[in-house]
Amino acid sequence: ASASDAAVEEYARIAASGANSQFQKSPPNDGITKSSRAYAQGKAVVYEYVLAIRPNVTEAELAAWRAGTRSEVVPSACSVLRKDEFFKKGLLFRYRYLERSGQVLDDFLVNRPACEAL
């Protein structure tokens, strides 16, 4: 990896660590999020949320929830990323939403192509 890749990865680690402490201090209080954590994965800061969802939720409800979540998360994540000098060097955010059983409800990246598509 180049020096700039290493710098982005180090930056992602620091950003993830800061986000993680923030989650520990003030966990999301929306009634659905059971736990949240942030960690680095290469150039990505991964935000992982464990949600309590109804056992009888339908695929259509999940699809609507995914669309709604993405339409909220992507623009706000892009506005944060665009202000960050490391974004041009490949920094990205990844959002993972899990069910308490560990089943993945959604997993998406907010990166340059995603932000350019807005």
N, CA, C and O atoms as a MOPAC input file, in Angstrom:
PM7 MOZYME 1SCF
protein

 N      0.85000 1    -1.20200 1     0.00000 1
 C      0.00000 1     0.00000 1     0.00000 1
 C      0.88000 1     1.24300 1     0.00000 1
 O      1.96200 1     1.24900 1     0.58700 1
 N      0.41200 1     2.28200 1    -0.65500 1
 C      1.19200 1     3.51700 1    -0.71100 1
 C      1.10800 1     4.23900 1     0.62800 1
 O      0.30000 1     3.90500 1     1.49500 1
 N      1.97000 1     5.24000 1     0.76300 1
 C      1.97800 1     6.01900 1     2.00500 1
 C      0.63900 1     6.69800 1     2.21700 1
 O      0.16800 1     6.81900 1     3.34800 1
 N      0.01100 1     7.15100 1     1.10200 1
 C     -1.26000 1     7.85200 1     1.29100 1
 C     -2.34900 1     6.86200 1     1.71800 1
 O     -3.23700 1     7.22300 1     2.49000 1
 N     -2.29000 1     5.60700 1     1.22000 1
 C     -3.23700 1     4.59000 1     1.67200 1
 C     -3.07500 1     4.36100 1     3.17500 1
 O     -4.06100 1     4.29700 1     3.91000 1
 N     -1.84200 1     4.24000 1     3.61700 1
 C     -1.56700 1     4.00000 1     5.03800 1
 C     -2.09800 1     5.16000 1     5.87700 1
 O     -2.64400 1     4.95300 1     6.96100 1
 N     -1.93400 1     6.38200 1     5.36800 1
 C     -2.41700 1     7.55900 1     6.09800 1
 C     -3.94000 1     7.53500 1     6.20600 1
 O     -4.49300 1     7.86000 1     7.25700 1
 N     -4.61900 1     7.15000 1     5.12200 1
 C     -6.08500 1     7.09100 1     5.14600 1
 C     -6.53100 1     6.01700 1     6.12800 1
 O     -7.47500 1     6.22200 1     6.89000 1
 N     -5.85100 1     4.86700 1     6.11000 1
 C     -6.23100 1     3.78000 1     7.01500 1
 C     -6.02800 1     4.17900 1     8.47100 1
 O     -6.84800 1     3.85300 1     9.33000 1
 N     -4.94300 1     4.87900 1     8.74200 1
 C     -4.68600 1     5.35300 1    10.10100 1
 C     -5.77300 1     6.36000 1    10.51200 1
 O     -6.27900 1     6.32600 1    11.63300 1
 N     -6.11300 1     7.24400 1     9.58800 1
 C     -7.14000 1     8.24500 1     9.84600 1
 C     -8.48500 1     7.56600 1    10.10900 1
 O     -9.22400 1     7.97300 1    11.00500 1
 N     -8.79800 1     6.53500 1     9.33000 1
 C    -10.05400 1     5.80300 1     9.52200 1
 C    -10.08500 1     5.16800 1    10.91200 1
 O    -11.12200 1     5.15700 1    11.57500 1
 N     -8.93500 1     4.63900 1    11.34600 1
 C     -8.87000 1     4.03300 1    12.69300 1
 C     -9.16800 1     5.07100 1    13.76200 1
 O     -9.92300 1     4.81400 1    14.70000 1
 N     -8.56700 1     6.25100 1    13.61000 1
 C     -8.76200 1     7.31400 1    14.60900 1
 C    -10.22300 1     7.78800 1    14.59400 1
 O    -10.83500 1     7.97700 1    15.64500 1
 N    -10.77100 1     7.97600 1    13.38200 1
 C    -12.16100 1     8.43300 1    13.26000 1
 C    -13.11500 1     7.39800 1    13.85300 1
 O    -14.07000 1     7.75400 1    14.54300 1
 N    -12.85500 1     6.11700 1    13.58400 1
 C    -13.71500 1     5.04900 1    14.09300 1
 C    -13.66000 1     5.00700 1    15.61000 1
 O    -14.67700 1     4.82200 1    16.27900 1
 N    -12.46500 1     5.18100 1    16.13800 1
 C    -12.29600 1     5.15400 1    17.58000 1
 C    -13.06000 1     6.30200 1    18.23100 1
 O    -13.68500 1     6.12000 1    19.27600 1
 N    -13.01200 1     7.48500 1    17.61700 1
 C    -13.75900 1     8.64000 1    18.12900 1
 C    -15.26100 1     8.40800 1    18.06400 1
 O    -15.99000 1     8.71900 1    19.00500 1
 N    -15.71800 1     7.85200 1    16.93200 1
 C    -17.15000 1     7.58800 1    16.76900 1
 C    -17.59800 1     6.53800 1    17.77700 1
 O    -18.69500 1     6.62200 1    18.32900 1
 N    -16.75100 1     5.56000 1    18.00900 1
 C    -17.09700 1     4.49100 1    18.94000 1
 C    -17.24700 1     5.03400 1    20.36400 1
 O    -18.18000 1     4.65700 1    21.07300 1
 N    -16.33500 1     5.91700 1    20.78800 1
 C    -16.45900 1     6.49900 1    22.13900 1
 C    -17.74400 1     7.31800 1    22.23700 1
 O    -18.39900 1     7.33900 1    23.27900 1
 N    -18.09600 1     7.99100 1    21.14400 1
 C    -19.32400 1     8.78200 1    21.12900 1
 C    -20.54200 1     7.85800 1    21.31800 1
 O    -21.46500 1     8.18300 1    22.06500 1
 N    -20.53000 1     6.71400 1    20.63600 1
 C    -21.61700 1     5.74200 1    20.77800 1
 C    -21.71500 1     5.24100 1    22.21800 1
 O    -22.81200 1     5.07300 1    22.75000 1
 N    -20.55300 1     5.00300 1    22.84800 1
 C    -20.55800 1     4.49600 1    24.22800 1
 C    -21.14200 1     5.55500 1    25.16000 1
 O    -21.90900 1     5.24300 1    26.07200 1
 N    -20.76600 1     6.81900 1    24.91500 1
 C    -21.24000 1     7.91500 1    25.76500 1
 C    -22.72900 1     8.15600 1    25.59000 1
 O    -23.46800 1     8.25600 1    26.57000 1
 N    -23.16900 1     8.25100 1    24.33300 1
 C    -24.58900 1     8.52400 1    24.09000 1
 C    -25.11400 1     7.58900 1    23.01000 1
 O    -25.13700 1     7.94600 1    21.83200 1
 N    -25.53100 1     6.40200 1    23.40500 1
 C    -26.06300 1     5.44700 1    22.43100 1
 C    -27.32200 1     6.00000 1    21.78200 1
 O    -28.08300 1     6.72600 1    22.42100 1
 N    -27.55000 1     5.65800 1    20.50200 1
 C    -28.77800 1     6.12400 1    19.83800 1
 C    -29.98700 1     5.73800 1    20.67500 1
 O    -30.10300 1     4.60100 1    21.13200 1
 N    -30.88300 1     6.69600 1    20.87000 1
 C    -32.02600 1     6.46400 1    21.74500 1
 C    -33.29200 1     6.54200 1    20.90200 1
 O    -34.12100 1     7.43000 1    21.10400 1
 N    -33.44600 1     5.61400 1    19.95600 1
 C    -34.58400 1     5.67000 1    19.04800 1
 C    -35.57000 1     4.53900 1    19.30000 1
 O    -36.55700 1     4.39600 1    18.57800 1
 N    -35.30100 1     3.73300 1    20.32800 1
 C    -36.21200 1     2.65500 1    20.63700 1
 C    -35.99300 1     1.40100 1    19.80000 1
 O    -36.53100 1     0.34000 1    20.11600 1
 N    -35.20300 1     1.52100 1    18.73100 1
 C    -34.98000 1     0.37600 1    17.84500 1
 C    -33.54100 1    -0.11500 1    17.94600 1
 O    -33.28100 1    -1.31800 1    17.92500 1
 N    -32.59900 1     0.84200 1    18.05800 1
 C    -31.18300 1     0.48600 1    18.06800 1
 C    -30.80300 1    -0.11000 1    19.42000 1
 O    -30.90700 1     0.55400 1    20.45100 1
 N    -30.36800 1    -1.35200 1    19.40500 1
 C    -29.98300 1    -2.02300 1    20.64300 1
 C    -28.51500 1    -1.78000 1    20.96400 1
 O    -28.14400 1    -1.66000 1    22.13100 1
 N    -27.68800 1    -1.70800 1    19.94100 1
 C    -26.28700 1    -1.39900 1    20.18900 1
 C    -25.69900 1    -0.80900 1    18.92900 1
 O    -26.21100 1    -1.01700 1    17.82900 1
 N    -24.61600 1    -0.06900 1    19.10000 1
 C    -23.96100 1     0.53400 1    17.95500 1
 C    -22.47400 1     0.57400 1    18.25200 1
 O    -22.05400 1     0.75400 1    19.39500 1
 N    -21.69700 1     0.40300 1    17.21200 1
 C    -20.25500 1     0.50000 1    17.37500 1
 C    -19.66800 1     0.97600 1    16.06100 1
 O    -20.30800 1     0.89800 1    15.01300 1
 N    -18.44200 1     1.47000 1    16.13100 1
 C    -17.73500 1     1.90200 1    14.93300 1
 C    -16.36100 1     1.25400 1    14.96700 1
 O    -15.74000 1     1.13200 1    16.02300 1
 N    -15.90400 1     0.84500 1    13.81000 1
 C    -14.55600 1     0.28300 1    13.71200 1
 C    -14.03000 1     0.56100 1    12.31100 1
 O    -14.79600 1     0.86700 1    11.39700 1
 N    -12.72800 1     0.45200 1    12.15500 1
 C    -12.11800 1     0.71700 1    10.85400 1
 C    -11.92000 1    -0.58300 1    10.10800 1
 O    -11.65700 1    -1.63200 1    10.69600 1
 N    -12.05400 1    -0.48600 1     8.79300 1
 C    -11.84100 1    -1.63400 1     7.91600 1
 C    -11.15100 1    -1.06300 1     6.68700 1
 O    -11.81100 1    -0.54800 1     5.78400 1
 N     -9.82700 1    -1.15300 1     6.65000 1
 C     -9.09100 1    -0.51100 1     5.55600 1
 C     -9.34200 1     0.97800 1     5.58200 1
 O     -9.13000 1     1.63400 1     6.60200 1
 N     -9.80100 1     1.52000 1     4.44600 1
 C    -10.05500 1     2.96900 1     4.35900 1
 C    -11.46200 1     3.33700 1     4.79500 1
 O    -11.87300 1     4.49200 1     4.68300 1
 N    -12.20200 1     2.34800 1     5.29500 1
 C    -13.58900 1     2.60700 1     5.67500 1
 C    -13.73600 1     2.75500 1     7.17600 1
 O    -13.09000 1     2.05700 1     7.95700 1
 N    -14.61000 1     3.68900 1     7.56300 1
 C    -15.10800 1     3.73000 1     8.93300 1
 C    -16.44600 1     3.00200 1     8.87200 1
 O    -17.36300 1     3.42600 1     8.16700 1
 N    -16.55000 1     1.90700 1     9.61200 1
 C    -17.76800 1     1.10700 1     9.59000 1
 C    -18.62800 1     1.46600 1    10.79600 1
 O    -18.17000 1     1.43800 1    11.93900 1
 N    -19.86800 1     1.80100 1    10.51800 1
 C    -20.83700 1     2.06600 1    11.58300 1
 C    -21.78400 1     0.87300 1    11.60300 1
 O    -22.46700 1     0.58600 1    10.62000 1
 N    -21.81300 1     0.19200 1    12.73000 1
 C    -22.61800 1    -1.02400 1    12.81400 1
 C    -23.68200 1    -0.86600 1    13.89300 1
 O    -23.38700 1    -0.51800 1    15.03600 1
 N    -24.91000 1    -1.12800 1    13.50700 1
 C    -26.04400 1    -0.97500 1    14.41800 1
 C    -26.77800 1    -2.30200 1    14.53000 1
 O    -27.05500 1    -2.95900 1    13.52700 1
 N    -27.09000 1    -2.68800 1    15.76300 1
 C    -27.92500 1    -3.87100 1    15.97700 1
 C    -29.31700 1    -3.36500 1    16.32800 1
 O    -29.49700 1    -2.62100 1    17.29300 1
 N    -30.29600 1    -3.77800 1    15.53400 1
 C    -31.65300 1    -3.27000 1    15.68800 1
 C    -32.59200 1    -4.34400 1    16.20700 1
 O    -32.46000 1    -5.52600 1    15.88800 1
 N    -33.53200 1    -3.90600 1    17.00600 1
 C    -34.60900 1    -4.79600 1    17.44600 1
 C    -35.76600 1    -4.56700 1    16.48900 1
 O    -36.41900 1    -3.52400 1    16.53100 1
 N    -36.01700 1    -5.54100 1    15.62900 1
 C    -37.14500 1    -5.36900 1    14.72000 1
 C    -38.19400 1    -6.43900 1    15.01200 1
 O    -37.88900 1    -7.50000 1    15.55600 1
 N    -39.42700 1    -6.13800 1    14.63900 1
 C    -40.50500 1    -7.09400 1    14.88400 1
 C    -40.20200 1    -8.40300 1    14.16800 1
 O    -39.70800 1    -8.38600 1    13.04100 1
 N    -40.48600 1    -9.52700 1    14.79700 1
 C    -40.20400 1   -10.81400 1    14.15200 1
 C    -41.03800 1   -11.02300 1    12.89000 1
 O    -40.64600 1   -11.78000 1    12.00200 1
 N    -42.20300 1   -10.34300 1    12.81000 1
 C    -43.07100 1   -10.56700 1    11.66100 1
 C    -42.94900 1    -9.47200 1    10.60200 1
 O    -43.85400 1    -9.28400 1     9.78800 1
 N    -41.82200 1    -8.74800 1    10.61700 1
 C    -41.64400 1    -7.66900 1     9.63800 1
 C    -41.60800 1    -8.27700 1     8.23100 1
 O    -41.02200 1    -9.33600 1     8.01100 1
 N    -42.24700 1    -7.58400 1     7.29200 1
 C    -42.31100 1    -8.12700 1     5.93100 1
 C    -41.13500 1    -7.63000 1     5.10000 1
 O    -40.48300 1    -6.64700 1     5.45100 1
 N    -40.87400 1    -8.32100 1     3.99700 1
 C    -39.80300 1    -7.91800 1     3.08500 1
 C    -40.11300 1    -6.52700 1     2.52800 1
 O    -39.20300 1    -5.72200 1     2.32700 1
 N    -41.39000 1    -6.24300 1     2.27800 1
 C    -41.77300 1    -4.92000 1     1.75200 1
 C    -41.47500 1    -3.81900 1     2.76600 1
 O    -41.00400 1    -2.74100 1     2.40300 1
 N    -41.75400 1    -4.10100 1     4.05200 1
 C    -41.45200 1    -3.11000 1     5.09700 1
 C    -39.94900 1    -2.89600 1     5.19600 1
 O    -39.48000 1    -1.76800 1     5.35200 1
 N    -39.19600 1    -3.99500 1     5.10200 1
 C    -37.74100 1    -3.86600 1     5.15700 1
 C    -37.22700 1    -3.06500 1     3.96700 1
 O    -36.33300 1    -2.23200 1     4.11800 1
 N    -37.78400 1    -3.31200 1     2.79000 1
 C    -37.35400 1    -2.58200 1     1.59200 1
 C    -37.62700 1    -1.08600 1     1.75900 1
 O    -36.80000 1    -0.24900 1     1.39600 1
 N    -38.79800 1    -0.76300 1     2.31200 1
 C    -39.15100 1     0.64200 1     2.53200 1
 C    -38.21500 1     1.25500 1     3.57300 1
 O    -37.78000 1     2.39800 1     3.43100 1
 N    -37.90800 1     0.48400 1     4.62000 1
 C    -36.99900 1     0.96900 1     5.66200 1
 C    -35.60100 1     1.20500 1     5.07700 1
 O    -34.96800 1     2.22100 1     5.36500 1
 N    -35.12400 1     0.26100 1     4.25500 1
 C    -33.79100 1     0.42400 1     3.63500 1
 C    -33.73000 1     1.69000 1     2.80100 1
 O    -32.78100 1     2.46800 1     2.89800 1
 N    -34.76100 1     1.89000 1     1.97200 1
 C    -34.78200 1     3.06600 1     1.10200 1
 C    -34.80600 1     4.33700 1     1.94100 1
 O    -34.09300 1     5.29600 1     1.64400 1
 N    -35.62200 1     4.34300 1     2.98500 1
 C    -35.72400 1     5.51900 1     3.84900 1
 C    -34.42500 1     5.80000 1     4.58000 1
 O    -33.98600 1     6.94700 1     4.67500 1
 N    -33.81300 1     4.73900 1     5.09800 1
 C    -32.55100 1     4.89400 1     5.83200 1
 C    -31.47400 1     5.43900 1     4.91100 1
 O    -30.76700 1     6.38400 1     5.26200 1
 N    -31.35000 1     4.84100 1     3.73000 1
 C    -30.31800 1     5.29700 1     2.79900 1
 C    -30.54400 1     6.73600 1     2.36600 1
 O    -29.58900 1     7.50100 1     2.23000 1
 N    -31.81700 1     7.11500 1     2.14500 1
 C    -32.07300 1     8.47400 1     1.66800 1
 C    -31.76600 1     9.49500 1     2.76200 1
 O    -31.54200 1    10.67000 1     2.47200 1
 N    -31.75600 1     9.05100 1     4.00800 1
 C    -31.41000 1     9.92800 1     5.12800 1
 C    -29.90500 1     9.91700 1     5.38300 1
 O    -29.28900 1    10.96600 1     5.56900 1
 N    -29.31900 1     8.70900 1     5.38900 1
 C    -27.91600 1     8.54400 1     5.77700 1
 C    -26.95600 1     9.05800 1     4.70900 1
 O    -25.99800 1     9.76400 1     5.02200 1
 N    -27.20900 1     8.70600 1     3.44900 1
 C    -26.23100 1     9.00800 1     2.40300 1
 C    -25.96900 1    10.51200 1     2.25600 1
 O    -24.80800 1    10.92100 1     2.25800 1
 N    -27.01200 1    11.35300 1     2.12700 1
 C    -26.72400 1    12.78300 1     1.97500 1
 C    -25.99600 1    13.37700 1     3.17600 1
 O    -25.10100 1    14.20600 1     3.00700 1
 N    -26.36900 1    12.96300 1     4.38900 1
 C    -25.69200 1    13.55600 1     5.55300 1
 C    -24.25800 1    13.03300 1     5.66900 1
 O    -23.35600 1    13.78100 1     6.04800 1
 N    -24.04100 1    11.75100 1     5.34500 1
 C    -22.67300 1    11.21500 1     5.36700 1
 C    -21.82000 1    11.90100 1     4.30100 1
 O    -20.65400 1    12.21400 1     4.54100 1
 N    -22.40500 1    12.13200 1     3.12400 1
 C    -21.65300 1    12.80200 1     2.05500 1
 C    -21.27800 1    14.22100 1     2.45400 1
 O    -20.18800 1    14.69100 1     2.12900 1
 N    -22.18000 1    14.90900 1     3.16000 1
 C    -21.83200 1    16.28500 1     3.52300 1
 C    -20.70100 1    16.29700 1     4.54400 1
 O    -19.90100 1    17.23200 1     4.56700 1
 N    -20.62500 1    15.26700 1     5.39300 1
 C    -19.49500 1    15.14700 1     6.32700 1
 C    -18.22300 1    14.80100 1     5.55500 1
 O    -17.17500 1    15.41400 1     5.75900 1
 N    -18.32800 1    13.81700 1     4.67200 1
 C    -17.15100 1    13.36300 1     3.92500 1
 C    -16.57900 1    14.45400 1     3.02000 1
 O    -15.36200 1    14.60700 1     2.91900 1
 N    -17.45100 1    15.20400 1     2.37000 1
 C    -16.96700 1    16.22500 1     1.42900 1
 C    -16.10400 1    17.27100 1     2.11700 1
 O    -15.26400 1    17.90100 1     1.47500 1
 N    -16.30400 1    17.46300 1     3.42300 1
 C    -15.50700 1    18.45800 1     4.14800 1
 C    -14.17900 1    17.86600 1     4.60700 1
 O    -13.35000 1    18.56900 1     5.18400 1
 N    -13.97600 1    16.57200 1     4.35100 1
 C    -12.80800 1    15.88500 1     4.88200 1
 C    -11.74900 1    15.71000 1     3.80500 1
 O    -12.01600 1    15.13800 1     2.74900 1
 N    -10.54600 1    16.20400 1     4.07700 1
 C     -9.48500 1    16.11100 1     3.06400 1
 C     -9.18000 1    14.65100 1     2.70200 1
 O     -8.68500 1    14.38000 1     1.60900 1
 N     -9.47000 1    13.71700 1     3.60400 1
 C     -9.14100 1    12.31400 1     3.33200 1
 C    -10.14800 1    11.65800 1     2.38800 1
 O     -9.89400 1    10.57300 1     1.86400 1
 N    -11.27600 1    12.30500 1     2.17400 1
 C    -12.29500 1    11.76500 1     1.26700 1
 C    -11.71900 1    11.62000 1    -0.14500 1
 O    -11.96500 1    10.62700 1    -0.82900 1
 N    -10.93800 1    12.64100 1    -0.57100 1
 C    -10.32400 1    12.59400 1    -1.91000 1
 C     -9.30700 1    11.46700 1    -2.01000 1
 O     -8.98500 1    11.00300 1    -3.10300 1
 N     -8.80600 1    11.03200 1    -0.85800 1
 C     -7.78700 1     9.97700 1    -0.85700 1
 C     -8.38800 1     8.59700 1    -0.62300 1
 O     -7.66600 1     7.61300 1    -0.46500 1
 N     -9.71600 1     8.53400 1    -0.60300 1
 C    -10.34100 1     7.22300 1    -0.53700 1
 C    -11.05900 1     6.86900 1     0.75600 1
 O    -11.55400 1     5.75200 1     0.90000 1
 N    -11.12400 1     7.81800 1     1.71200 1
 C    -11.88200 1     7.54500 1     2.93300 1
 C    -13.34600 1     7.31200 1     2.57500 1
 O    -13.90400 1     8.03100 1     1.74600 1
 N    -13.97000 1     6.31500 1     3.19100 1
 C    -15.38500 1     6.08600 1     2.96700 1
 C    -16.04000 1     5.60400 1     4.24600 1
 O    -15.37000 1     5.19200 1     5.19300 1
 N    -17.36000 1     5.66200 1     4.25500 1
 C    -18.13700 1     5.15600 1     5.38200 1
 C    -18.89000 1     3.91400 1     4.91200 1
 O    -19.32100 1     3.82600 1     3.76200 1
 N    -19.03600 1     2.97100 1     5.81500 1
 C    -19.83200 1     1.78700 1     5.52900 1
 C    -20.85000 1     1.65600 1     6.65700 1
 O    -20.50000 1     1.76400 1     7.83200 1
 N    -22.09200 1     1.42500 1     6.30200 1
 C    -23.15400 1     1.28800 1     7.29400 1
 C    -23.67300 1    -0.13100 1     7.27200 1
 O    -24.09000 1    -0.63900 1     6.23100 1
 N    -23.64400 1    -0.76500 1     8.43000 1
 C    -24.14300 1    -2.13100 1     8.56200 1
 C    -25.24700 1    -2.14500 1     9.61500 1
 O    -25.07800 1    -1.64300 1    10.72600 1
 N    -26.37300 1    -2.72800 1     9.24100 1
 C    -27.50500 1    -2.84600 1    10.16100 1
 C    -27.79500 1    -4.32500 1    10.32900 1
 O    -28.05200 1    -5.03700 1     9.35800 1
 N    -27.75100 1    -4.77300 1    11.56200 1
 C    -27.94100 1    -6.18900 1    11.84900 1
 C    -29.16100 1    -6.38100 1    12.72500 1
 O    -29.54400 1    -5.50700 1    13.50200 1
 N    -29.75100 1    -7.53700 1    12.57700 1
 C    -30.80800 1    -7.96500 1    13.46300 1
 C    -30.12900 1    -8.56600 1    14.68800 1
 O    -28.95200 1    -8.92000 1    14.62100 1
 N    -30.84200 1    -8.68900 1    15.80100 1
 C    -30.19400 1    -9.21500 1    17.01300 1
 C    -29.62100 1   -10.60800 1    16.79400 1
 O    -28.65500 1   -10.98800 1    17.45500 1
 N    -30.20700 1   -11.37600 1    15.87100 1
 C    -29.68800 1   -12.71700 1    15.59100 1
 C    -28.38700 1   -12.67300 1    14.79800 1
 O    -27.72200 1   -13.69500 1    14.62700 1
 N    -28.02400 1   -11.47800 1    14.31100 1
 C    -26.81700 1   -11.36500 1    13.49700 1
 C    -27.11400 1   -11.29300 1    12.00800 1
 O    -26.21700 1   -11.06100 1    11.19800 1
 N    -28.37800 1   -11.49200 1    11.65100 1
 C    -28.75400 1   -11.40100 1    10.23700 1
 C    -28.56900 1    -9.96600 1     9.74600 1
 O    -28.94100 1    -9.01800 1    10.43700 1
 N    -27.99400 1    -9.80800 1     8.54800 1
 C    -27.75200 1    -8.47500 1     7.99900 1
 C    -29.03400 1    -7.92300 1     7.38800 1
 O    -29.63000 1    -8.53600 1     6.50300 1
 N    -29.44900 1    -6.75500 1     7.87500 1
 C    -30.64000 1    -6.08800 1     7.34100 1
 C    -30.25700 1    -5.16500 1     6.18800 1
 O    -30.99400 1    -5.02900 1     5.21200 1
 N    -29.11400 1    -4.54600 1     6.31800 1
 C    -28.61900 1    -3.69000 1     5.23500 1
 C    -27.13500 1    -3.46700 1     5.45600 1
 O    -26.64000 1    -3.53300 1     6.58100 1
 N    -26.43700 1    -3.20200 1     4.36700 1
 C    -24.99200 1    -3.01000 1     4.40400 1
 C    -24.66100 1    -2.21600 1     3.15500 1
 O    -24.76600 1    -2.73500 1     2.04400 1
 N    -24.26200 1    -0.96700 1     3.32500 1
 C    -23.97200 1    -0.16400 1     2.13200 1
 C    -22.81300 1     0.79400 1     2.39800 1
 O    -22.49300 1     1.12200 1     3.54000 1
 N    -22.20200 1     1.22400 1     1.30800 1
 C    -21.06400 1     2.12300 1     1.37100 1
 C    -21.49900 1     3.54200 1     1.02500 1
 O    -22.37400 1     3.75500 1     0.18500 1
 N    -20.87300 1     4.49700 1     1.68600 1
 C    -20.99400 1     5.88400 1     1.25100 1
 C    -19.58600 1     6.28900 1     0.83600 1
 O    -18.71300 1     6.54100 1     1.66700 1
 N    -19.39500 1     6.34300 1    -0.49400 1
 C    -18.07700 1     6.63200 1    -1.04300 1
 C    -18.21700 1     7.69100 1    -2.13700 1
 O    -19.29100 1     8.26800 1    -2.30800 1
 N    -17.15000 1     7.94400 1    -2.86900 1
 C    -17.22900 1     9.01400 1    -3.87200 1
 C    -18.31400 1     8.75600 1    -4.91200 1
 O    -19.09200 1     9.66300 1    -5.20500 1
 N    -18.39600 1     7.53700 1    -5.48900 1
 C    -19.46300 1     7.32100 1    -6.47200 1
 C    -20.85600 1     7.55400 1    -5.87200 1
 O    -21.72400 1     8.12300 1    -6.53400 1
 N    -21.07200 1     7.12500 1    -4.64000 1
 C    -22.38300 1     7.31900 1    -4.00600 1
 C    -22.68100 1     8.80200 1    -3.84100 1
 O    -23.80700 1     9.24200 1    -4.07000 1
 N    -21.67600 1     9.57100 1    -3.44600 1
 C    -21.88700 1    11.00600 1    -3.21600 1
 C    -22.01700 1    11.74800 1    -4.53900 1
 O    -22.77200 1    12.71500 1    -4.63100 1
 N    -21.28700 1    11.30600 1    -5.57100 1
 C    -21.37600 1    11.95800 1    -6.86500 1
 C    -22.73700 1    11.70700 1    -7.50900 1
 O    -23.21100 1    12.50300 1    -8.32000 1
 N    -23.35800 1    10.58300 1    -7.13200 1
 C    -24.65500 1    10.22100 1    -7.71700 1
 C    -25.80400 1    11.03900 1    -7.13000 1
 O    -26.91300 1    11.02500 1    -7.66400 1
 N    -25.54200 1    11.75100 1    -6.03600 1
 C    -26.62200 1    12.50300 1    -5.37300 1
 C    -27.12300 1    13.64900 1    -6.25200 1
 O    -28.02600 1    14.38400 1    -5.85200 1

